[in-house]
Amino acid sequence: MRSFLTVVIFPLFFGLFAILTVYALVRYGILAAVFAIGGFGVLPFLVRGAKGAIRKRRKNEFEAEAEKYGIKVY
């Protein structure tokens, strides 16, 4: 099952950055477009960190629930 993040948010951000990159290229020149593309290149690393934090929080909640019932989680 695909998450809301991959179905809605990623395409929305991709479209927004594509539009902003073209706008920066046309309005301000090549240097601004390079900065826009560089910002877009950093996005996957930020998303990976956010996904890792969510996964870690879910794991901690699962372990706490298991400990409540006396189940060991390795």
N, C-alpha and C positions, 0 to 999 in steps of 0.2 A: 504494500500500500504506500502510495506516495504521500509525502507530507505537504502541508500547506506551504511550507518554505520553498520546496522545489517546484511546486506547481504554479504558485502565484507570485511570490516575492522575487525569485530569481529572474523570471522573464520580465517582470516590471522594472527591476533595477537594470537589467541588460538593455532594455529599450530606452530607458532614461539616459544611461551613459552613452549609448550610441547616438542619441539625438544631441546630447550636450557636446559630444566630441565633434560631431559635424558642425554644430553651431560655433564652437570655439575655433575650428579650422577656418570657417568662412568669415567670421566676424573679427577674430583677433590674430589669426595667422598660425603658422606651423608650431611655434613654441607652446602656445596655449593648448593646442591639440595634443602635443606630446605629454604635457602635464596631465591632461584629461585621461589619456590612455594609460599613463603610469598609475593614476588613481584607480582606474578600473582593474589594473593588474594586481593591486594590493587586495582587492575585495575578496578573492577566494581564500586568502590566508586569514582574513578577519572572520569569514564565515566558518572556516574549519575550526578556529578557536572557539567560536560560539557553540558549534555543534558538540565539541569536546566537553565544554563546560556543562551543557545540558545533559549529555550522556553520563557524566560523572555524578551530577546531582540525582539523576534517576537511579543510578546504581546505589548511591548512598541511601536513598529512600527505601529501595528494595531490601538492602541489608538490614536497615533499622526495623523494617516490618518483619523480616525473617527472625531477627534476634528476639523480637517481642514474643514469638511463639516457640522460642528455644531451638531454632534451626540454624545450624552452622553453614555459612556461605564462604566458599573458598575462591 
